[in-house]
Structures are given as structure tokens and as C-alpha cells.
Amino acid sequence: MRSSPLYLEPRLEPRLRSVLESADFLHTLVDALGSPLNVVLPEQIAANVARFRAVYQRHHLSGGIFFAHKANRSSALVRQLTVTEAGIDVASLGELQHALGAGFTPDRILATGPKNPEFRWLAARTGVTVGVDSRAELLELAVLVGKYGLPRVRVLLRLSGFEAPGVTVLSRPSRFGSPVGEVAGLLEAVERHRDAVELIGVAYHLDTVGVAEKAVALETCVRAMDECRRRGLRPQVIDIGGGFGVNYLADGGQWERYTSELTSAVLGRRPALTWQGHGYGLRAEAGTLRGALGLYPAHRPIAAEAYLDELLASPAPSLGRPLATLLLENLYDLHIEPGRALVDQCGVALAKVLEVRHTPGGDCLVRVEMNARDVSLEEHGVLMDPIVIPRGGGRPSGTDPVAVYLIGNLCLEADLITRRLVHLPALPSPGDLLAFANTAGYFMDFSADHALHQPIARKVAAYRENGSWRWRLDTQYWPDFATGEQQ
């Protein structure tokens, strides 16, 4: 008896669905610009900013929404953001230069992450807000200001190592920020150099989806702000970073079924679902399942702005009141730094099918003009199906569901677009396109390189004009020269 396909269908909102249904448009783009090709949807990022702001309004809060630029290199997306209320979070000298060149004014830029001297110099010279990870970094900024007679630099003190008093909450260690126990020393440095730096608040960055852990961090930041006030300082901002997540899959049932079947496959109770029995962190030992599933939770019904809403409604671990209430009581602004959540539904990666063949062992291999680094779903642990866009419109040439392995264009055994056996509604043919949806957050260019002299994907911005899809090269897209229509 043939088992039913294990689909992992991507979640598609109207704008992204519309461009994916425009087969002739997408094939024309790939014919002109080559495969792989990245398509971004700048108008969608503006809609996502509005969704986050609606959560602020629901909780009667104010503060800044800063796009974590590292999620995508696109000029079009960054330029579109300049005509919204959002700011931008930059984590390198190049990102800071890009943001300034796109039209962001310094008051809308937040510089975070590890900083080399050049990055720190330009941040101080231009007057952007700087997220400070250590006392040493604070002192280096103060030296720059004094040496060149610059205006005071606005700073956020990033903290880490949070502990909940009387409550057991597992906290993942972070290499970013100063331990909470060092707050007193940091504030002494701020006071000593108050002619060079202006403390506007505190911040944290936690690599976790756990609401409880973030609630501990936020409450601890409120207490740190109390200490600032006791010293006569007047900070106003608490920055809670990013990590709001994205819901990538349309059907939670498909996700549950796939992970259950993967477990059965690892235990040998059904045929393998991955290349050479890869277990994504799971393994079988004497008939017992060991390890932990090392995958992003691709179906997350509470993600992005809904996750922020849940966090703000959560009670503070020791004070008991909702976290939003704590912020309101103290008249604090809330800053956030969404990355993948702000480019949710903002892009698609296209790859041309080059070859379809069957191995002597019975596997079906679909080779595409793309490699694993061009759409790094596997690297980030996100599993979702590509969409087949047949050449010439219509349906794929095959009529029955098929299970295939997607292999890349590098001369490497390891170049699998995904190690998962992918189930498709029908077998694609050479010349068809595979569209990997919702790839704007980290997947389309975070890891891309010129391995084996294969070209890196070009990038275009697509937008609606007079009822049709239009496009410009990503570097040639400017919001004032593209007429958009709401989807």
C-alpha cells in the first residue's frame, strides 16, 4: 500500500501568492536574469511594519521598530522602509553605510553587534544610537567623542545573564551584552563620561523563542532602569531585540505528521525520509530514540507581531503585572529589532530545473540551477516545499504525487538543497521553475557565495502597477519611482 505524500506546504499571503501565480512573469525574469534569482516584494515590508505598530497601539505603548538589516541585503527593502515609520538596526560598517545611503537619517539608525574601529568611528561621527556590549566599548566611544570633539553619542547598555528571583527559568547563555551583575560598574562609567555619552536605555538580545525567558529579561531591564533613575540618570528606552519568529507552513497538521513520520523513519519503522538516513538531530540506539530534533518550528501559529502581543500580555515573573503594564507605569518606550519577522512574505527564490533522473536504487533526483547556499533552508533548519511553476503555464507534466531529492549545481556530494525527501504534487520537467517561498529572512543571501565560480543569485524588486506585476533590479528600486497597489 502506497503511503500518502508528506507535504509541507508554505504559508502564502495574498501578495506573495499573486506573484507566484504569475508564471509568465517569473519565467521571463529568469530567462533574462538567470537562475537562481531572488525576487523581493518591498510593499509587503511596509505592511509588516503596520502590523507590529498595531500591537503597540493595542497596548498603548510607544517606541521604535528597527529592522535587523542582517536578515536581508536588499536595497529595495531598506529603501522602502525609509518611507515608513520604521528604523533600522545595523550590525556592520557596510550595513551602516548602506542604511545611510538608502536615506535613513541617523536618528532612525541603531548600531548593534560586534564593532570594529571603523564601524564605531562612523557610528560616532554620524550620531546614530549605539548598542554597547561592554564597559570597554563604552570607553572606546568616549575616547572617540573626546578626540574629535563630537556631540554626545546616544547609547543603549545591552545586558545578559538574567535570573528570575524565586522562579526556575532556564536561560540560554549569550555572548552579547554585559552580565546583569555588572550594571553598577557600567553606570559608573556612564556617569564618569556623561559629557561623551547619553544613556537612553537598556537592551537585551536572546536567541530563544521562550516567552518565559524573555519575560524574565524584560522585568530585569525594568529593574535596571530603576537603578539608573536612582543615580539621577533619565533613560527612557528598553530594547528587547528580535526573535519574534515566522510561521512558514500553511498547515500545522502537516508539520505534526511529518515530524512523527521522521521519528518512525529514524527508528527504522518506515522507509527513510532523508538522504542517507539523516535524522536532523535524532538517532536510534538499541531501538530507543535519542537526541533532539534540530529543526526550526516551521509551523508557529503565534509568531511575528502575535508573539510580541503575547509577550507584552504575559505577567512579569515576580511583579505579577503584565509586562506592557510595567512599561506603561514607568512611561518607558519599547524598542524592537525584528529581522525575519519583518520580511515575512517579502521574497521568493527561483531556480530552474535542469535535470530529472532516477538512480539504480530507485531515488528520483531533481537537479536545479542553484546550490544549497543560494537558499539556505537546510542551514537554518527550516523545512517547507518548493512550488513547481511549469514552463509555458498549465500543470506539471506528471500527474501523480512524487517524492524527490533536490540536488544543487555544485560538484559536491553534499550539495543538497535539502536533505529531506520532498513530496511534490507532480514531477517537474527541465525548464520548469521551483519557487522557494518566503525566503527573504536569512535564506536568500545570508550564506550565498561564489563557490566553484557559480554565480550568486541576482535580485529584483517586484511591485504592482496598473493591475500588473512590474520589476526593477533591486539596486534600481526607489519607492518614489514605483507605484504600488494594495493586495
KOLBARO-374130 format. One line per field, with one value per residue (C-alpha): residue in one letter; z, x, y negated; residue number from 1. Coordinates in steps of 0.5 Angstrom, whole numbers, plus 500, padded with zeros to 3 digits. Each point is the difference from the previous one (the first is absolute). Example, Ala and Ser with C-alpha at 12.3 -4.5 7.8 and 13.67 -1.06 7.14 Angstrom:
BEGIN
resn = a;s
zz = 516;498
xx = 525;502
yy = 509;493
resi = 1;2
END
This chain:
BEGIN
resn = m;r;s;s;p;l;y;l;e;p;r;l;e;p;r;l;r;s;v;l;e;s;a;d;f;l;h;t;l;v;d;a;l;g;s;p;l;n;v;v;l;p;e;q;i;a;a;n;v;a;r;f;r;a;v;y;q;r;h;h;l;s;g;g;i;f;f;a;h;k;a;n;r;s;s;a;l;v;r;q;l;t;v;t;e;a;g;i;d;v;a;s;l;g;e;l;q;h;a;l;g;a;g;f;t;p;d;r;i;l;a;t;g;p;k;n;p;e;f;r;w;l;a;a;r;t;g;v;t;v;g;v;d;s;r;a;e;l;l;e;l;a;v;l;v;g;k;y;g;l;p;r;v;r;v;l;l;r;l;s;g;f;e;a;p;g;v;t;v;l;s;r;p;s;r;f;g;s;p;v;g;e;v;a;g;l;l;e;a;v;e;r;h;r;d;a;v;e;l;i;g;v;a;y;h;l;d;t;v;g;v;a;e;k;a;v;a;l;e;t;c;v;r;a;m;d;e;c;r;r;r;g;l;r;p;q;v;i;d;i;g;g;g;f;g;v;n;y;l;a;d;g;g;q;w;e;r;y;t;s;e;l;t;s;a;v;l;g;r;r;p;a;l;t;w;q;g;h;g;y;g;l;r;a;e;a;g;t;l;r;g;a;l;g;l;y;p;a;h;r;p;i;a;a;e;a;y;l;d;e;l;l;a;s;p;a;p;s;l;g;r;p;l;a;t;l;l;l;e;n;l;y;d;l;h;i;e;p;g;r;a;l;v;d;q;c;g;v;a;l;a;k;v;l;e;v;r;h;t;p;g;g;d;c;l;v;r;v;e;m;n;a;r;d;v;s;l;e;e;h;g;v;l;m;d;p;i;v;i;p;r;g;g;g;r;p;s;g;t;d;p;v;a;v;y;l;i;g;n;l;c;l;e;a;d;l;i;t;r;r;l;v;h;l;p;a;l;p;s;p;g;d;l;l;a;f;a;n;t;a;g;y;f;m;d;f;s;a;d;h;a;l;h;q;p;i;a;r;k;v;a;a;y;r;e;n;g;s;w;r;w;r;l;d;t;q;y;w;p;d;f;a;t;g;e;q;q
zz = 500;498;506;498;499;506;497;504;496;501;503;495;501;494;497;500;498;494;497;501;496;494;497;493;504;504;494;497;506;500;492;501;506;501;506;505;501;506;500;506;501;503;501;505;505;501;501;505;504;501;503;505;501;501;506;503;500;503;506;500;499;496;498;493;496;497;494;501;494;500;498;493;496;495;499;497;507;504;496;500;508;500;498;505;508;501;502;498;504;497;502;496;497;493;503;503;493;496;505;500;492;500;503;507;505;506;505;497;500;506;499;504;500;500;497;497;501;493;502;507;496;495;505;505;494;497;507;500;506;502;504;505;502;505;504;496;493;504;502;493;498;505;497;493;502;504;495;494;504;498;503;506;497;502;503;502;505;498;506;500;505;503;506;503;507;503;494;496;493;495;497;494;501;495;497;499;506;507;506;504;506;496;500;505;497;493;503;504;493;497;506;499;493;499;496;495;500;501;503;497;503;501;495;499;495;501;495;502;499;507;502;508;499;496;506;505;496;499;507;502;495;503;507;497;497;508;502;494;503;507;497;497;493;496;495;496;496;501;493;500;494;495;500;498;495;494;498;494;499;498;504;507;499;494;505;505;495;497;507;502;494;500;507;498;494;505;504;493;501;493;494;500;499;500;496;502;507;502;507;501;507;501;500;502;506;501;498;504;497;503;498;499;494;497;496;500;502;493;502;505;501;505;496;498;503;503;504;502;502;505;503;502;503;504;507;503;504;506;500;497;496;492;497;496;506;503;494;501;507;499;494;496;493;497;494;496;495;495;495;496;503;497;493;501;493;497;495;496;497;493;497;493;500;496;500;503;500;504;504;500;507;498;502;496;499;498;498;501;497;508;505;508;502;495;504;507;503;502;503;504;502;496;496;495;493;494;495;493;494;494;493;496;505;502;504;501;495;505;503;507;506;500;505;498;503;498;498;498;495;503;499;507;503;506;495;502;500;506;503;500;495;497;498;494;497;494;496;498;493;498;498;506;506;507;504;508;503;506;500;501;507;500;495;493;501;507;498;493;497;493;501;494;496;500;500;506;499;497;504;497;504;497;501;498;495;496;501;498;503;499;502;500;502;508;500;495;504;504;503;497;493;501;500;505;501;506;499
xx = 500;503;500;497;505;503;499;503;496;503;495;499;496;497;505;505;495;499;507;501;493;503;504;502;502;505;503;501;504;504;501;503;504;502;499;500;496;497;494;498;494;501;493;499;505;496;494;504;502;493;498;506;497;493;503;503;493;496;505;500;508;505;507;504;499;507;501;506;504;504;494;500;505;494;501;493;497;504;498;493;501;502;493;497;501;505;507;506;505;507;505;506;503;498;492;501;503;494;495;502;501;493;497;500;501;505;494;497;506;502;507;501;504;508;503;507;503;498;492;501;503;495;494;503;501;493;497;496;498;505;498;506;502;505;504;506;495;497;507;502;494;502;507;498;495;505;506;495;496;494;493;498;498;494;501;496;503;499;499;500;501;492;498;493;499;497;498;504;500;505;505;504;507;501;507;496;500;503;497;495;504;505;494;503;507;497;496;506;504;494;500;507;500;493;503;501;494;493;497;493;498;502;499;501;501;497;501;494;492;499;495;501;508;498;495;506;505;495;498;507;501;495;503;507;496;498;508;501;495;502;507;497;500;494;500;493;501;500;502;498;504;497;498;492;500;497;494;503;495;492;498;502;498;505;505;498;499;507;504;496;502;507;501;497;505;506;497;500;493;498;505;505;497;507;506;505;495;502;496;500;503;496;503;499;503;498;493;500;499;506;502;495;497;505;495;496;493;497;493;499;493;503;505;503;495;496;506;501;493;500;507;497;494;504;501;506;503;501;496;494;497;500;507;496;497;507;503;494;500;507;499;505;501;500;505;500;505;496;504;497;493;500;502;495;496;505;504;501;506;499;504;500;499;506;499;495;503;499;506;501;498;493;501;498;505;498;506;499;504;501;504;499;503;495;494;503;494;504;505;494;496;494;496;495;498;502;495;500;499;499;503;495;495;495;502;506;501;499;493;502;503;507;506;507;506;502;507;505;504;507;505;499;496;498;496;493;495;497;502;492;497;495;493;497;493;503;507;503;504;506;499;494;502;500;498;502;495;501;508;501;502;507;499;501;507;503;504;501;507;503;502;503;499;493;496;497;492;498;495;494;494;493;494;493;499;493;498;506;507;506;507;507;506;501;505;496;493;499;493;498;501;496;492;497;494;497;499
yy = 500;493;495;493;495;496;493;494;494;493;495;495;493;496;496;506;505;495;499;508;501;495;506;496;494;504;505;493;498;506;500;493;500;507;506;499;494;496;496;496;496;493;498;506;498;493;505;504;493;498;507;499;493;502;505;493;497;505;500;492;500;496;502;502;505;502;505;504;499;506;504;498;496;497;492;500;503;495;494;502;500;493;497;504;498;506;499;505;504;501;504;499;494;502;500;493;497;504;497;493;501;502;494;502;494;501;499;506;505;505;503;506;507;500;494;499;493;498;501;497;494;499;501;495;495;500;500;507;503;506;506;501;507;499;495;500;498;494;497;501;496;495;499;499;495;496;501;497;495;504;499;505;507;503;507;506;505;507;505;507;506;499;504;500;499;506;503;505;498;503;494;502;496;495;497;493;495;499;504;497;500;495;495;496;499;499;494;497;500;496;495;499;499;496;495;505;505;499;506;501;507;507;506;508;505;507;506;503;501;501;495;501;499;493;498;501;496;494;500;500;494;496;501;498;493;499;500;495;496;500;498;494;502;500;506;501;506;507;504;507;502;505;508;499;506;501;505;504;505;500;506;502;507;501;498;505;505;499;500;506;504;497;503;507;500;499;506;504;501;497;498;495;492;497;501;506;500;493;499;493;501;506;507;507;504;507;499;493;493;496;493;494;497;495;496;493;501;498;500;495;497;495;496;493;495;505;502;493;500;506;498;493;503;505;499;498;506;496;494;503;495;500;498;495;497;500;496;495;499;497;497;504;500;507;501;507;503;505;503;506;498;493;503;506;501;495;504;507;503;503;506;503;508;502;508;505;507;507;503;508;500;497;493;494;494;493;496;493;494;498;502;501;494;496;502;502;503;506;496;496;507;498;505;498;502;496;498;503;495;503;498;497;500;505;506;504;506;505;502;503;498;502;500;497;498;492;500;494;498;501;505;503;506;495;495;502;494;504;507;501;505;494;502;496;501;502;501;494;499;497;493;499;496;502;494;500;495;495;500;493;501;503;505;497;496;501;506;499;500;502;507;503;494;501;493;497;499;493;497;496;496;502;495;499;494;499;507;504;502;496;500;497;502;500;494;496;500;494;499;493;503;507;499;505;503;504;507
resi = 1;2;3;4;5;6;7;8;9;10;11;12;13;14;15;16;17;18;19;20;21;22;23;24;25;26;27;28;29;30;31;32;33;34;35;36;37;38;39;40;41;42;43;44;45;46;47;48;49;50;51;52;53;54;55;56;57;58;59;60;61;62;63;64;65;66;67;68;69;70;71;72;73;74;75;76;77;78;79;80;81;82;83;84;85;86;87;88;89;90;91;92;93;94;95;96;97;98;99;100;101;102;103;104;105;106;107;108;109;110;111;112;113;114;115;116;117;118;119;120;121;122;123;124;125;126;127;128;129;130;131;132;133;134;135;136;137;138;139;140;141;142;143;144;145;146;147;148;149;150;151;152;153;154;155;156;157;158;159;160;161;162;163;164;165;166;167;168;169;170;171;172;173;174;175;176;177;178;179;180;181;182;183;184;185;186;187;188;189;190;191;192;193;194;195;196;197;198;199;200;201;202;203;204;205;206;207;208;209;210;211;212;213;214;215;216;217;218;219;220;221;222;223;224;225;226;227;228;229;230;231;232;233;234;235;236;237;238;239;240;241;242;243;244;245;246;247;248;249;250;251;252;253;254;255;256;257;258;259;260;261;262;263;264;265;266;267;268;269;270;271;272;273;274;275;276;277;278;279;280;281;282;283;284;285;286;287;288;289;290;291;292;293;294;295;296;297;298;299;300;301;302;303;304;305;306;307;308;309;310;311;312;313;314;315;316;317;318;319;320;321;322;323;324;325;326;327;328;329;330;331;332;333;334;335;336;337;338;339;340;341;342;343;344;345;346;347;348;349;350;351;352;353;354;355;356;357;358;359;360;361;362;363;364;365;366;367;368;369;370;371;372;373;374;375;376;377;378;379;380;381;382;383;384;385;386;387;388;389;390;391;392;393;394;395;396;397;398;399;400;401;402;403;404;405;406;407;408;409;410;411;412;413;414;415;416;417;418;419;420;421;422;423;424;425;426;427;428;429;430;431;432;433;434;435;436;437;438;439;440;441;442;443;444;445;446;447;448;449;450;451;452;453;454;455;456;457;458;459;460;461;462;463;464;465;466;467;468;469;470;471;472;473;474;475;476;477;478;479;480;481;482;483;484;485;486;487
END
